[in-house]
Amino acid sequence: MKQTVISFSIFFLAGIVFSTYVHETSGSNAADLTSLKQALSSQEWIAREHAANEIGMIGVDAKEAIPSLIDCLGDEEWRVREAAANALTAMGREAKPAVPALINALQDEEWRVRQPAAYTLAAIGLASVPAVTALIVALHDEEWHVRKPAAMALAALGPASVSAVTALVSVLDDEEWQVRQPAADALAALGPASKPALPALIVLLGDEEWQVRKSAALALGALGPAGQEAIPTLKKTRQDSEEQVRKAAADALDKIVK
């Protein structure tokens, strides 16, 4: 109960500080983007955090705030860095100028900052190619909440992340299925270039989570004829208890035997 009261008090105070700051800088229009950008430079970290969150809620229509959000990735308060990274995620591909700062953010001491940094790189897509090496390192982050979006970002890069094959294979046995699945998806995006993952993907067809089995089947199908070794196991997988897995296995067989 005490912790709940403290948390409520913090958020209540955040609202008061931010509202006061916006009132001083923009008069009656508290939603004005210019005021939000100014609030990102407030001396109060709570105001900076709140402003970044508000900008994130606006999304890509607030893209003019991207340079200011990039600056906030270096804020002394991790909660501000987290909010800025989350806001950049909402900008999607427009956040391309943030790639260098996001690469640095992947090494932030707080995983709550590293996580949205990886998600933003995934949202940016192909323009995140310079981040491949940093994302490979992030695949082995101590927090699975970071490993997951790192794998998702590599998947979004497709063939451009071919240098990550070995690292992706190494996390196919991650203790968290939320990591195993996007790792398999990333290998699927590589197509035949992911052949070194073939043995591990065959094993993954027996994963306890159906989402992982489905992704493994899709990755094997992406190998095309190079996935011949998986045919016997894929045939068995056509009897899987989950319809989506059965369909993925059947599609994979079609692509392999062509």
C-alpha positions as CSV (number, residue, x, y, z in Angstrom):
1,M,0.0,0.0,0.0
2,K,2.8,2.4,0.9
3,Q,4.6,1.8,-2.4
4,T,1.3,2.4,-4.3
5,V,0.8,5.7,-2.5
6,I,4.4,6.8,-3.3
7,S,4.0,5.9,-7.0
8,F,0.7,7.8,-7.2
9,S,2.3,10.8,-5.5
10,I,5.2,10.8,-8.0
11,F,2.8,10.7,-11.0
12,F,0.6,13.4,-9.4
13,L,3.7,15.6,-8.9
14,A,4.8,14.9,-12.5
15,G,1.5,16.3,-13.7
16,I,1.7,19.4,-11.5
17,V,5.3,20.2,-12.6
18,F,4.6,19.6,-16.2
19,S,1.4,21.5,-16.3
20,T,3.1,24.5,-14.5
21,Y,5.9,24.4,-17.0
22,V,3.7,24.3,-20.1
23,H,1.5,27.1,-18.7
24,E,4.5,29.3,-18.3
25,T,5.8,28.6,-21.8
26,S,2.7,28.3,-23.9
27,G,-0.2,29.9,-22.1
28,S,-3.5,28.0,-22.6
29,N,-2.4,25.5,-25.3
30,A,-0.9,22.7,-23.2
31,A,-0.9,20.3,-26.2
32,D,1.2,22.6,-28.4
33,L,4.2,20.7,-29.8
34,T,6.5,23.8,-29.4
35,S,5.7,23.8,-25.7
36,L,6.4,20.1,-25.5
37,K,9.8,20.5,-27.2
38,Q,10.6,23.3,-24.7
39,A,9.6,21.1,-21.8
40,L,12.2,18.6,-22.9
41,S,14.8,21.1,-21.7
42,S,13.1,21.7,-18.4
43,Q,15.3,21.7,-15.3
44,E,12.8,19.1,-13.8
45,W,13.4,15.6,-15.0
46,I,9.7,14.8,-14.4
47,A,8.7,17.5,-16.8
48,R,11.2,16.2,-19.4
49,E,9.9,12.7,-19.0
50,H,6.3,13.7,-19.3
51,A,7.0,15.8,-22.4
52,A,8.7,12.9,-24.1
53,N,5.8,10.7,-23.3
54,E,3.3,13.2,-24.7
55,I,5.3,13.5,-27.9
56,G,5.3,9.8,-28.2
57,M,1.5,9.7,-28.0
58,I,1.3,12.2,-30.9
59,G,3.5,9.9,-32.9
60,V,4.9,10.7,-36.3
61,D,3.0,14.0,-36.5
62,A,5.5,15.2,-34.0
63,K,8.5,14.2,-36.0
64,E,10.0,17.8,-35.8
65,A,10.8,16.9,-32.2
66,I,13.1,14.1,-33.2
67,P,16.3,16.1,-32.8
68,S,15.2,17.1,-29.3
69,L,14.4,13.5,-28.4
70,I,17.8,12.4,-29.7
71,D,19.3,14.9,-27.2
72,C,17.2,13.3,-24.5
73,L,18.8,9.9,-25.1
74,G,21.8,11.4,-23.3
75,D,19.8,12.8,-20.4
76,E,21.2,12.2,-16.9
77,E,17.9,10.7,-15.7
78,W,17.2,7.2,-17.1
79,R,13.5,7.7,-17.0
80,V,13.9,10.5,-19.5
81,R,16.1,8.4,-21.7
82,E,13.5,5.7,-21.6
83,A,10.7,8.0,-22.5
84,A,12.7,9.5,-25.4
85,A,13.5,6.1,-26.8
86,N,9.8,5.1,-26.6
87,A,8.8,8.3,-28.3
88,L,11.3,7.6,-31.1
89,T,9.7,4.2,-31.6
90,A,6.5,5.9,-32.4
91,M,8.2,7.8,-35.1
92,G,8.9,4.7,-37.1
93,R,11.2,5.1,-40.1
94,E,11.2,8.9,-39.6
95,A,13.5,8.2,-36.6
96,K,16.4,7.3,-39.0
97,P,18.6,10.3,-37.8
98,A,18.5,8.7,-34.3
99,V,20.4,5.5,-35.3
100,P,23.8,6.5,-34.0
101,A,22.3,7.6,-30.7
102,L,20.2,4.5,-30.5
103,I,23.3,2.3,-31.0
104,N,24.8,4.0,-28.0
105,A,21.5,3.5,-26.1
106,L,21.8,-0.2,-26.6
107,Q,24.7,0.0,-24.1
108,D,22.8,2.0,-21.5
109,E,23.2,0.9,-17.9
110,E,19.4,0.6,-17.6
111,W,17.7,-2.2,-19.5
112,R,14.5,-0.1,-19.6
113,V,16.4,2.2,-22.0
114,R,18.1,-0.5,-24.0
115,Q,14.7,-2.2,-24.7
116,P,13.0,0.7,-26.4
117,A,16.2,1.6,-28.2
118,A,16.1,-1.9,-29.8
119,Y,12.4,-1.5,-30.6
120,T,13.1,1.8,-32.3
121,L,15.8,0.3,-34.5
122,A,13.3,-2.4,-35.5
123,A,10.7,0.2,-36.3
124,I,13.3,2.1,-38.4
125,G,14.0,-0.9,-40.5
126,L,16.7,-1.0,-43.2
127,A,18.1,2.3,-42.2
128,S,19.3,0.6,-39.0
129,V,22.0,-1.4,-40.9
130,P,24.8,0.4,-39.0
131,A,23.4,-1.1,-35.8
132,V,23.9,-4.7,-36.8
133,T,27.0,-5.3,-34.7
134,A,25.4,-3.6,-31.6
135,L,22.2,-5.7,-32.1
136,I,24.3,-8.9,-32.2
137,V,25.7,-8.0,-28.8
138,A,22.2,-7.1,-27.6
139,L,21.1,-10.7,-28.5
140,H,23.0,-11.7,-25.4
141,D,21.8,-9.0,-23.1
142,E,21.1,-10.2,-19.5
143,E,17.5,-9.1,-19.9
144,W,15.3,-11.0,-22.3
145,H,13.2,-7.9,-22.7
146,V,16.2,-6.5,-24.6
147,R,17.1,-9.7,-26.4
148,K,13.6,-10.0,-27.9
149,P,13.6,-6.6,-29.7
150,A,17.2,-7.1,-30.7
151,A,16.1,-10.2,-32.6
152,M,13.1,-8.3,-34.0
153,A,15.4,-5.5,-35.3
154,L,17.6,-8.0,-37.0
155,A,14.6,-9.6,-38.6
156,A,13.5,-6.2,-39.9
157,L,16.9,-5.9,-41.6
158,G,16.4,-9.1,-43.6
159,P,19.4,-10.1,-45.7
160,A,21.4,-7.0,-44.4
161,S,21.8,-8.9,-41.1
162,V,23.5,-11.9,-42.6
163,S,26.5,-11.4,-40.3
164,A,24.2,-12.2,-37.4
165,V,23.5,-15.8,-38.4
166,T,25.8,-17.4,-35.8
167,A,24.5,-15.2,-33.0
168,L,20.9,-15.9,-33.9
169,V,21.5,-19.6,-33.9
170,S,23.0,-19.3,-30.5
171,V,19.8,-17.9,-29.0
172,L,17.4,-20.4,-30.6
173,D,17.7,-22.3,-27.3
174,D,17.1,-19.1,-25.2
175,E,15.2,-19.8,-22.0
176,E,12.5,-17.4,-23.1
177,W,10.3,-18.3,-26.0
178,Q,9.7,-14.6,-26.7
179,V,13.4,-14.6,-27.8
180,R,13.5,-17.9,-29.6
181,Q,10.6,-16.9,-31.8
182,P,11.9,-13.6,-33.2
183,A,15.3,-15.2,-33.6
184,A,13.7,-17.8,-35.9
185,D,11.9,-15.1,-37.7
186,A,15.2,-13.2,-38.2
187,L,16.7,-16.4,-39.7
188,A,13.6,-16.8,-42.0
189,A,14.2,-13.2,-43.2
190,L,17.7,-14.3,-44.3
191,G,16.4,-17.0,-46.6
192,P,19.0,-19.6,-47.9
193,A,21.8,-17.6,-46.1
194,S,20.6,-19.1,-42.8
195,K,21.5,-22.6,-43.8
196,P,24.0,-22.9,-40.9
197,A,20.9,-22.8,-38.6
198,L,19.3,-25.9,-40.2
199,P,20.0,-28.4,-37.5
200,A,18.9,-26.0,-34.7
201,L,15.7,-25.1,-36.6
202,I,14.8,-28.8,-36.9
203,V,15.2,-29.2,-33.2
204,L,13.0,-26.1,-32.7
205,L,10.1,-27.8,-34.5
206,G,9.7,-29.7,-31.2
207,D,9.6,-26.5,-29.0
208,E,6.9,-26.4,-26.3
209,E,5.5,-23.1,-27.6
210,W,3.5,-23.3,-30.8
211,Q,4.5,-19.8,-31.9
212,V,8.2,-20.9,-31.9
213,R,7.4,-24.1,-33.8
214,K,5.5,-22.1,-36.4
215,S,8.5,-19.6,-36.8
216,A,10.9,-22.6,-37.1
217,A,8.8,-24.1,-39.9
218,L,8.7,-20.8,-41.7
219,A,12.5,-20.4,-41.4
220,L,13.0,-23.9,-42.8
221,G,10.7,-23.1,-45.7
222,A,12.7,-20.0,-46.4
223,L,15.8,-22.2,-47.0
224,G,14.1,-23.6,-50.1
225,P,15.8,-26.7,-51.5
226,A,18.7,-26.2,-49.0
227,G,16.3,-27.4,-46.3
228,Q,16.0,-31.0,-47.6
229,E,17.3,-32.4,-44.3
230,A,14.3,-31.1,-42.5
231,I,11.7,-32.9,-44.7
232,P,11.1,-35.9,-42.3
233,T,10.6,-33.7,-39.3
234,L,8.4,-31.3,-41.2
235,K,6.2,-34.2,-42.4
236,K,5.7,-35.1,-38.7
237,T,5.0,-31.5,-37.9
238,R,2.0,-31.5,-40.3
239,Q,0.3,-33.4,-37.5
240,D,1.0,-30.7,-34.9
241,S,-1.8,-29.9,-32.5
242,E,-1.9,-26.2,-33.7
243,E,-3.4,-25.4,-37.1
244,Q,-1.0,-22.5,-37.8
245,V,2.0,-24.8,-37.2
246,R,0.5,-27.5,-39.5
247,K,0.0,-24.9,-42.2
248,A,3.5,-23.5,-41.8
249,A,5.0,-27.0,-42.0
250,A,3.0,-27.8,-45.2
251,D,4.1,-24.5,-46.8
252,A,7.7,-25.2,-45.9
253,L,7.6,-28.6,-47.5
254,D,6.2,-27.1,-50.7
255,K,9.0,-24.6,-50.9
256,I,11.7,-27.2,-50.1
257,V,10.6,-29.9,-52.6
258,K,10.2,-27.5,-55.5
